[in-house]
Structures are given as C-alpha cells and as structure tokens.
Amino acid sequence: MSLKYLGIAAVVCLAAATAAAGTYIALATPKSRPARDVRVEITPERVERGRYLFHHVADCDGCHSPRDASKFSMPPEPGKTGAGFQFPEELGFPGRIAGSNITPDVETGIGSWTDGEKIRAIREGISRDGRALFALMPYRQFAKMSDEDIHSLVAYLNSLPPVRNALPKTELKFPVNLLNRFEPAPALAPARPPAAQDRARYGEFLAGMACLECHSQLKNGKPLPGMEFAGGHEFAVGRFVARSANLTPDEETGIGRWSEEQFVKKFRDYGNLSYATAPRAVQANFTLMPWYGFAHMKDEDLRAIYAYLRTLKPVYNPVVPHPQLASQTD
C-alpha cells in the first residue's frame, strides 16, 4: 500500500475513533448504584444534630434556601429553609444552576424520595432520576461523613415543613454538561471520619465541608490544584462584587499572623446577627460568607478548623475582598 493510501487510512481511523469517543461521552451516564433500602429513624437527637450540620457546618442554606441579596451576608429568608435557590447568572457558573428544593414537598421538593435516595444524593452526587448533580455540590466531602451524621441530616430534612417552590432544573453548558457526568462515584467503603480529638485531621474534615468551595478558585466547580483555601474566588450579585479571603497561613496575604482566639472571635462577632437586624448590603460590606450560620459553630469545631488551616502550605495570594468599583455609588 502506498504512503498516500496509508495516510488516508490513518485519517479515516482517527476520524472513526474520534466519533466513537464523542458518542461514548455524549451517551455516558454517571457511575452509580441503586439507592439503599433504608428508612431513617427520626429522633430529637438526630434532628438537632442534623440542624447543626445543615445550618452551622455544611451551609446547606447557602445553596438550598432562598436568600435576600439586599441584606448583609445574603441571609436565608425566614420560613423557607431548604426551599431552593436559583443562583444569579452574574456569579459566572457554566449554565443555569439551581439549588434544589429539599423540603418534603411532594410536587416541588423531595417529599416523594426515599431516605436511601436522599443519602445517595448527599454522598454520591446522584439525583433520584439518575442524573449527576453539578459538582459544586460537595458530595465528595459529604461522603466522608459518618453514617450517623448522614442519617441526622436526613432526619432534619424530613422534619422540615414542606414548602411549595418550583425551580427550573440545572442546565450546564457544553462541555461541562458532559464532563460533569464523570464526577460522581459510588461510596463503597464505610466512611470513617477522624475523631474530634485529632484536631488537625478533624479540622480538615470540617473545612472540606465549610470552607473549601468558597475559599478556593474554581474551575468547572472544582478547586484549582495548589490554590485550595488561598481565596480569590469572585462573587458578583447584582451591582456588588466580593472575593473570598486567603485562609492559608501566609503571613502577608493569609491568616499567618492570626491567633486561634482571633480566629474564633471573628465568628463570634456575628453571633447577634439576624435577618431582622442585618444591615443593608453595600459594596463595602457585600459578602456571601454565611456569618448567620457559622457564627454559631461550636468552639471545638472552629478551633479544629484553625488547627488544620495552620498546617497548610502558605500561598501568597493578595486578595481585595471588596474591590472599589468605578461605577459604584452607594
């Protein structure tokens, strides 16, 4: 066979392989397994633990409760816990992103879901209909939670009053819509979160849920390698812009000079904040940091997070949390 025909054959084979790969990606479904047949027993202790995780550690409010952008820290709207939240377009996500209604409303929430389906969504990123949840949902971190904590979270969700609130489904743009299908993976091994006595490791576990997503620059919903906790992620809502703080122990641009007491006090300073008392949002104070919830995180949990952050490699990353906007007039 001449070189000419060999070249043609190679091109044809490459085209066929490319087409096959494209077809595979287009038709691929996320790795998943059937939801477990489990019914979570609701006890006062579980509901209280689930409430704490929901509001004060995992910040489920941040994505799954309607928030008031006119007030400082965009507090969740009273009486609508878990009713869902459509992210503003200006945040720059790759498509239309909606944090689902996770109240027990049967028509617009998850009232018809089994407890096993809820657990699978939280831990493995798979919706009831088998689609992959957007990777912004930190299911990789939630997969590290103990069975008891997961059951407590489900018990709390089951205790919420149903709220009828229909939201559009998340629609990701190409190619993220395809790549996102490969993110979920079944949680096959039992979760063994570190003991609270191992402060740094336990703090890593907590920071993965509470801090990682917002205090890292993201690409396709995942932190950029090497920039975890280094801040600089930009949030824009309406006419306001804010950037997340650098939490690495860099002495010049991070929290390297903060003492443990200063770190804890920063949260406690917002302990009296409420929806009713929240000041009006302006460019100088605009933030998506969930101070309303995190201000009530337990001392031992805050101190564990601080201990972990001190173990990180310092990253020099100057961040201006509230940039001066040329067109801004408050």
Contacts in CASP RR format, 6 or more apart in sequence:
PFRMAT RR
TARGET T0000
AUTHOR 0000-0000-0000
METHOD contacts of the structure
MODEL  1
MSLKYLGIAAVVCLAAATAAAGTYIALATPKSRPARDVRVEITPERVERG
RYLFHHVADCDGCHSPRDASKFSMPPEPGKTGAGFQFPEELGFPGRIAGS
NITPDVETGIGSWTDGEKIRAIREGISRDGRALFALMPYRQFAKMSDEDI
HSLVAYLNSLPPVRNALPKTELKFPVNLLNRFEPAPALAPARPPAAQDRA
RYGEFLAGMACLECHSQLKNGKPLPGMEFAGGHEFAVGRFVARSANLTPD
EETGIGRWSEEQFVKKFRDYGNLSYATAPRAVQANFTLMPWYGFAHMKDE
DLRAIYAYLRTLKPVYNPVVPHPQLASQTD
1 9 0 8 1.000
25 178 0 8 1.000
26 178 0 8 1.000
28 178 0 8 1.000
28 181 0 8 1.000
28 182 0 8 1.000
29 130 0 8 1.000
29 181 0 8 1.000
30 125 0 8 1.000
30 126 0 8 1.000
30 130 0 8 1.000
30 131 0 8 1.000
30 132 0 8 1.000
30 181 0 8 1.000
30 182 0 8 1.000
30 183 0 8 1.000
30 184 0 8 1.000
31 182 0 8 1.000
31 184 0 8 1.000
31 185 0 8 1.000
31 186 0 8 1.000
32 120 0 8 1.000
32 124 0 8 1.000
32 126 0 8 1.000
32 130 0 8 1.000
32 184 0 8 1.000
32 186 0 8 1.000
33 120 0 8 1.000
33 124 0 8 1.000
33 186 0 8 1.000
35 114 0 8 1.000
35 116 0 8 1.000
35 117 0 8 1.000
35 119 0 8 1.000
35 120 0 8 1.000
35 128 0 8 1.000
36 116 0 8 1.000
36 119 0 8 1.000
36 120 0 8 1.000
37 114 0 8 1.000
37 116 0 8 1.000
38 114 0 8 1.000
38 115 0 8 1.000
38 116 0 8 1.000
38 119 0 8 1.000
39 114 0 8 1.000
39 115 0 8 1.000
40 46 0 8 1.000
40 115 0 8 1.000
40 151 0 8 1.000
40 154 0 8 1.000
40 155 0 8 1.000
40 158 0 8 1.000
41 151 0 8 1.000
41 155 0 8 1.000
42 155 0 8 1.000
42 158 0 8 1.000
42 159 0 8 1.000
43 155 0 8 1.000
45 152 0 8 1.000
46 148 0 8 1.000
46 151 0 8 1.000
46 152 0 8 1.000
46 155 0 8 1.000
46 156 0 8 1.000
47 152 0 8 1.000
47 155 0 8 1.000
47 156 0 8 1.000
47 159 0 8 1.000
49 148 0 8 1.000
49 149 0 8 1.000
49 152 0 8 1.000
49 156 0 8 1.000
50 149 0 8 1.000
50 152 0 8 1.000
50 153 0 8 1.000
50 155 0 8 1.000
50 156 0 8 1.000
51 156 0 8 1.000
52 298 0 8 1.000
53 60 0 8 1.000
53 145 0 8 1.000
53 149 0 8 1.000
53 152 0 8 1.000
53 153 0 8 1.000
53 156 0 8 1.000
54 60 0 8 1.000
54 61 0 8 1.000
54 153 0 8 1.000
54 156 0 8 1.000
54 157 0 8 1.000
55 61 0 8 1.000
55 293 0 8 1.000
55 296 0 8 1.000
56 293 0 8 1.000
56 294 0 8 1.000
56 296 0 8 1.000
56 297 0 8 1.000
56 298 0 8 1.000
57 206 0 8 1.000
57 209 0 8 1.000
57 210 0 8 1.000
57 297 0 8 1.000
57 301 0 8 1.000
58 138 0 8 1.000
58 142 0 8 1.000
58 153 0 8 1.000
58 209 0 8 1.000
58 210 0 8 1.000
59 209 0 8 1.000
59 210 0 8 1.000
59 290 0 8 1.000
59 293 0 8 1.000
59 294 0 8 1.000
60 82 0 8 1.000
60 102 0 8 1.000
61 67 0 8 1.000
61 76 0 8 1.000
61 81 0 8 1.000
61 82 0 8 1.000
61 290 0 8 1.000
61 292 0 8 1.000
61 293 0 8 1.000
62 76 0 8 1.000
62 85 0 8 1.000
62 288 0 8 1.000
62 290 0 8 1.000
63 84 0 8 1.000
63 85 0 8 1.000
63 87 0 8 1.000
63 99 0 8 1.000
63 136 0 8 1.000
63 137 0 8 1.000
64 82 0 8 1.000
64 83 0 8 1.000
64 84 0 8 1.000
64 85 0 8 1.000
64 99 0 8 1.000
64 100 0 8 1.000
64 101 0 8 1.000
64 102 0 8 1.000
65 76 0 8 1.000
65 77 0 8 1.000
65 80 0 8 1.000
65 81 0 8 1.000
65 82 0 8 1.000
65 83 0 8 1.000
65 84 0 8 1.000
65 85 0 8 1.000
66 76 0 8 1.000
66 77 0 8 1.000
66 80 0 8 1.000
66 83 0 8 1.000
66 84 0 8 1.000
66 85 0 8 1.000
66 165 0 8 1.000
67 74 0 8 1.000
67 75 0 8 1.000
67 76 0 8 1.000
67 77 0 8 1.000
67 85 0 8 1.000
68 74 0 8 1.000
68 75 0 8 1.000
68 76 0 8 1.000
68 77 0 8 1.000
68 275 0 8 1.000
68 278 0 8 1.000
69 88 0 8 1.000
69 237 0 8 1.000
69 238 0 8 1.000
69 281 0 8 1.000
70 280 0 8 1.000
70 281 0 8 1.000
71 275 0 8 1.000
71 278 0 8 1.000
71 279 0 8 1.000
71 280 0 8 1.000
71 281 0 8 1.000
72 273 0 8 1.000
72 278 0 8 1.000
72 279 0 8 1.000
72 280 0 8 1.000
72 281 0 8 1.000
72 285 0 8 1.000
72 286 0 8 1.000
72 287 0 8 1.000
73 270 0 8 1.000
73 273 0 8 1.000
73 278 0 8 1.000
73 287 0 8 1.000
73 288 0 8 1.000
73 289 0 8 1.000
73 290 0 8 1.000
73 291 0 8 1.000
73 292 0 8 1.000
74 237 0 8 1.000
74 281 0 8 1.000
74 287 0 8 1.000
74 288 0 8 1.000
75 273 0 8 1.000
75 274 0 8 1.000
75 275 0 8 1.000
75 278 0 8 1.000
75 292 0 8 1.000
76 275 0 8 1.000
76 292 0 8 1.000
77 275 0 8 1.000
78 275 0 8 1.000
79 161 0 8 1.000
79 163 0 8 1.000
80 163 0 8 1.000
80 165 0 8 1.000
81 103 0 8 1.000
81 160 0 8 1.000
81 163 0 8 1.000
82 101 0 8 1.000
82 102 0 8 1.000
82 103 0 8 1.000
82 160 0 8 1.000
82 163 0 8 1.000
83 101 0 8 1.000
83 103 0 8 1.000
83 163 0 8 1.000
83 165 0 8 1.000
84 98 0 8 1.000
84 99 0 8 1.000
84 100 0 8 1.000
84 101 0 8 1.000
84 102 0 8 1.000
84 165 0 8 1.000
84 167 0 8 1.000
85 98 0 8 1.000
85 99 0 8 1.000
86 96 0 8 1.000
86 97 0 8 1.000
86 98 0 8 1.000
86 99 0 8 1.000
86 167 0 8 1.000
86 168 0 8 1.000
87 93 0 8 1.000
87 97 0 8 1.000
87 98 0 8 1.000
87 99 0 8 1.000
88 236 0 8 1.000
88 237 0 8 1.000
88 238 0 8 1.000
89 96 0 8 1.000
90 236 0 8 1.000
90 237 0 8 1.000
90 238 0 8 1.000
91 97 0 8 1.000
91 235 0 8 1.000
91 236 0 8 1.000
91 237 0 8 1.000
92 236 0 8 1.000
93 136 0 8 1.000
93 221 0 8 1.000
94 172 0 8 1.000
94 173 0 8 1.000
94 176 0 8 1.000
94 220 0 8 1.000
95 170 0 8 1.000
95 171 0 8 1.000
95 172 0 8 1.000
95 173 0 8 1.000
95 176 0 8 1.000
96 168 0 8 1.000
96 170 0 8 1.000
96 171 0 8 1.000
97 134 0 8 1.000
97 136 0 8 1.000
97 170 0 8 1.000
97 172 0 8 1.000
98 167 0 8 1.000
98 168 0 8 1.000
98 169 0 8 1.000
98 170 0 8 1.000
99 167 0 8 1.000
99 170 0 8 1.000
100 109 0 8 1.000
100 110 0 8 1.000
100 167 0 8 1.000
101 108 0 8 1.000
101 109 0 8 1.000
101 110 0 8 1.000
101 163 0 8 1.000
101 165 0 8 1.000
101 166 0 8 1.000
101 167 0 8 1.000
102 109 0 8 1.000
102 110 0 8 1.000
102 157 0 8 1.000
102 160 0 8 1.000
103 109 0 8 1.000
103 110 0 8 1.000
103 111 0 8 1.000
103 157 0 8 1.000
103 160 0 8 1.000
103 161 0 8 1.000
103 162 0 8 1.000
103 163 0 8 1.000
103 165 0 8 1.000
104 110 0 8 1.000
104 111 0 8 1.000
104 157 0 8 1.000
104 158 0 8 1.000
104 160 0 8 1.000
104 161 0 8 1.000
104 162 0 8 1.000
105 111 0 8 1.000
105 162 0 8 1.000
105 163 0 8 1.000
105 164 0 8 1.000
105 165 0 8 1.000
106 112 0 8 1.000
106 162 0 8 1.000
107 164 0 8 1.000
107 166 0 8 1.000
108 163 0 8 1.000
108 164 0 8 1.000
108 165 0 8 1.000
108 166 0 8 1.000
108 167 0 8 1.000
109 162 0 8 1.000
109 165 0 8 1.000
110 117 0 8 1.000
110 118 0 8 1.000
110 128 0 8 1.000
110 157 0 8 1.000
111 162 0 8 1.000
113 121 0 8 1.000
113 128 0 8 1.000
115 154 0 8 1.000
115 158 0 8 1.000
117 128 0 8 1.000
118 154 0 8 1.000
118 157 0 8 1.000
119 150 0 8 1.000
119 151 0 8 1.000
119 154 0 8 1.000
120 126 0 8 1.000
121 127 0 8 1.000
121 128 0 8 1.000
121 133 0 8 1.000
121 139 0 8 1.000
122 139 0 8 1.000
122 142 0 8 1.000
122 150 0 8 1.000
122 153 0 8 1.000
122 154 0 8 1.000
123 139 0 8 1.000
123 142 0 8 1.000
123 143 0 8 1.000
123 145 0 8 1.000
123 150 0 8 1.000
123 187 0 8 1.000
123 191 0 8 1.000
124 139 0 8 1.000
124 143 0 8 1.000
124 184 0 8 1.000
124 185 0 8 1.000
124 186 0 8 1.000
124 187 0 8 1.000
125 132 0 8 1.000
125 133 0 8 1.000
125 137 0 8 1.000
125 139 0 8 1.000
125 183 0 8 1.000
125 184 0 8 1.000
126 132 0 8 1.000
126 133 0 8 1.000
126 184 0 8 1.000
127 133 0 8 1.000
132 180 0 8 1.000
132 181 0 8 1.000
132 183 0 8 1.000
132 184 0 8 1.000
133 139 0 8 1.000
133 170 0 8 1.000
133 184 0 8 1.000
134 170 0 8 1.000
134 172 0 8 1.000
134 180 0 8 1.000
134 221 0 8 1.000
135 180 0 8 1.000
135 183 0 8 1.000
135 220 0 8 1.000
135 221 0 8 1.000
135 222 0 8 1.000
136 213 0 8 1.000
136 218 0 8 1.000
136 221 0 8 1.000
138 208 0 8 1.000
138 209 0 8 1.000
138 212 0 8 1.000
138 213 0 8 1.000
139 184 0 8 1.000
141 208 0 8 1.000
141 209 0 8 1.000
141 212 0 8 1.000
142 150 0 8 1.000
142 209 0 8 1.000
143 187 0 8 1.000
143 191 0 8 1.000
144 191 0 8 1.000
144 193 0 8 1.000
144 205 0 8 1.000
145 153 0 8 1.000
145 191 0 8 1.000
145 193 0 8 1.000
145 209 0 8 1.000
146 191 0 8 1.000
146 192 0 8 1.000
146 193 0 8 1.000
147 190 0 8 1.000
147 191 0 8 1.000
149 193 0 8 1.000
150 191 0 8 1.000
171 177 0 8 1.000
172 180 0 8 1.000
176 220 0 8 1.000
179 220 0 8 1.000
180 220 0 8 1.000
193 202 0 8 1.000
193 205 0 8 1.000
194 201 0 8 1.000
194 202 0 8 1.000
194 203 0 8 1.000
194 204 0 8 1.000
194 205 0 8 1.000
195 202 0 8 1.000
196 202 0 8 1.000
196 300 0 8 1.000
196 304 0 8 1.000
199 303 0 8 1.000
199 304 0 8 1.000
199 307 0 8 1.000
199 308 0 8 1.000
200 304 0 8 1.000
200 307 0 8 1.000
200 308 0 8 1.000
200 310 0 8 1.000
200 311 0 8 1.000
201 308 0 8 1.000
202 304 0 8 1.000
202 308 0 8 1.000
203 301 0 8 1.000
203 304 0 8 1.000
203 305 0 8 1.000
203 307 0 8 1.000
203 308 0 8 1.000
204 308 0 8 1.000
204 311 0 8 1.000
206 301 0 8 1.000
206 304 0 8 1.000
206 305 0 8 1.000
206 308 0 8 1.000
207 229 0 8 1.000
207 305 0 8 1.000
207 308 0 8 1.000
207 309 0 8 1.000
210 294 0 8 1.000
210 297 0 8 1.000
210 305 0 8 1.000
211 229 0 8 1.000
211 247 0 8 1.000
211 305 0 8 1.000
212 223 0 8 1.000
212 228 0 8 1.000
212 229 0 8 1.000
213 221 0 8 1.000
213 223 0 8 1.000
214 233 0 8 1.000
214 244 0 8 1.000
214 288 0 8 1.000
214 289 0 8 1.000
215 229 0 8 1.000
215 230 0 8 1.000
215 231 0 8 1.000
215 232 0 8 1.000
215 233 0 8 1.000
215 244 0 8 1.000
215 245 0 8 1.000
215 246 0 8 1.000
215 247 0 8 1.000
216 223 0 8 1.000
216 224 0 8 1.000
216 227 0 8 1.000
216 228 0 8 1.000
216 229 0 8 1.000
216 230 0 8 1.000
216 231 0 8 1.000
216 233 0 8 1.000
216 244 0 8 1.000
217 223 0 8 1.000
217 224 0 8 1.000
217 227 0 8 1.000
217 230 0 8 1.000
217 231 0 8 1.000
217 232 0 8 1.000
217 233 0 8 1.000
218 224 0 8 1.000
218 233 0 8 1.000
226 315 0 8 1.000
227 315 0 8 1.000
227 317 0 8 1.000
228 312 0 8 1.000
229 246 0 8 1.000
229 247 0 8 1.000
229 248 0 8 1.000
229 309 0 8 1.000
229 312 0 8 1.000
229 315 0 8 1.000
230 246 0 8 1.000
230 247 0 8 1.000
230 248 0 8 1.000
230 315 0 8 1.000
230 317 0 8 1.000
231 243 0 8 1.000
231 244 0 8 1.000
231 245 0 8 1.000
231 246 0 8 1.000
231 247 0 8 1.000
231 317 0 8 1.000
231 319 0 8 1.000
232 243 0 8 1.000
232 244 0 8 1.000
232 245 0 8 1.000
232 246 0 8 1.000
232 317 0 8 1.000
232 319 0 8 1.000
233 243 0 8 1.000
233 244 0 8 1.000
234 241 0 8 1.000
234 242 0 8 1.000
234 243 0 8 1.000
235 241 0 8 1.000
235 242 0 8 1.000
235 243 0 8 1.000
235 244 0 8 1.000
235 287 0 8 1.000
235 288 0 8 1.000
237 286 0 8 1.000
237 288 0 8 1.000
239 283 0 8 1.000
239 325 0 8 1.000
239 327 0 8 1.000
239 328 0 8 1.000
240 281 0 8 1.000
240 282 0 8 1.000
240 283 0 8 1.000
240 286 0 8 1.000
241 283 0 8 1.000
241 286 0 8 1.000
241 322 0 8 1.000
241 323 0 8 1.000
241 325 0 8 1.000
242 286 0 8 1.000
242 287 0 8 1.000
242 288 0 8 1.000
242 321 0 8 1.000
242 322 0 8 1.000
243 319 0 8 1.000
243 320 0 8 1.000
243 321 0 8 1.000
243 323 0 8 1.000
244 289 0 8 1.000
244 319 0 8 1.000
244 321 0 8 1.000
245 254 0 8 1.000
245 255 0 8 1.000
245 319 0 8 1.000
245 321 0 8 1.000
246 253 0 8 1.000
246 254 0 8 1.000
246 255 0 8 1.000
246 315 0 8 1.000
246 317 0 8 1.000
246 318 0 8 1.000
246 319 0 8 1.000
247 254 0 8 1.000
247 255 0 8 1.000
247 309 0 8 1.000
247 312 0 8 1.000
248 254 0 8 1.000
248 255 0 8 1.000
248 256 0 8 1.000
248 309 0 8 1.000
248 312 0 8 1.000
248 313 0 8 1.000
248 314 0 8 1.000
248 315 0 8 1.000
248 317 0 8 1.000
249 255 0 8 1.000
249 256 0 8 1.000
249 309 0 8 1.000
249 310 0 8 1.000
249 312 0 8 1.000
249 314 0 8 1.000
250 256 0 8 1.000
250 314 0 8 1.000
250 315 0 8 1.000
250 316 0 8 1.000
250 317 0 8 1.000
251 257 0 8 1.000
251 314 0 8 1.000
252 316 0 8 1.000
252 318 0 8 1.000
253 315 0 8 1.000
253 316 0 8 1.000
253 317 0 8 1.000
253 318 0 8 1.000
253 319 0 8 1.000
254 314 0 8 1.000
254 317 0 8 1.000
255 263 0 8 1.000
255 309 0 8 1.000
256 310 0 8 1.000
256 314 0 8 1.000
258 306 0 8 1.000
260 303 0 8 1.000
260 306 0 8 1.000
260 307 0 8 1.000
263 302 0 8 1.000
263 303 0 8 1.000
263 306 0 8 1.000
264 299 0 8 1.000
264 302 0 8 1.000
264 303 0 8 1.000
264 306 0 8 1.000
267 291 0 8 1.000
267 294 0 8 1.000
267 295 0 8 1.000
267 297 0 8 1.000
267 302 0 8 1.000
268 295 0 8 1.000
269 295 0 8 1.000
270 291 0 8 1.000
270 292 0 8 1.000
270 294 0 8 1.000
270 295 0 8 1.000
271 295 0 8 1.000
271 296 0 8 1.000
273 291 0 8 1.000
273 292 0 8 1.000
273 295 0 8 1.000
274 292 0 8 1.000
275 292 0 8 1.000
279 285 0 8 1.000
282 330 0 8 1.000
283 322 0 8 1.000
283 324 0 8 1.000
283 325 0 8 1.000
283 328 0 8 1.000
283 330 0 8 1.000
284 322 0 8 1.000
284 330 0 8 1.000
285 322 0 8 1.000
286 322 0 8 1.000
287 321 0 8 1.000
END
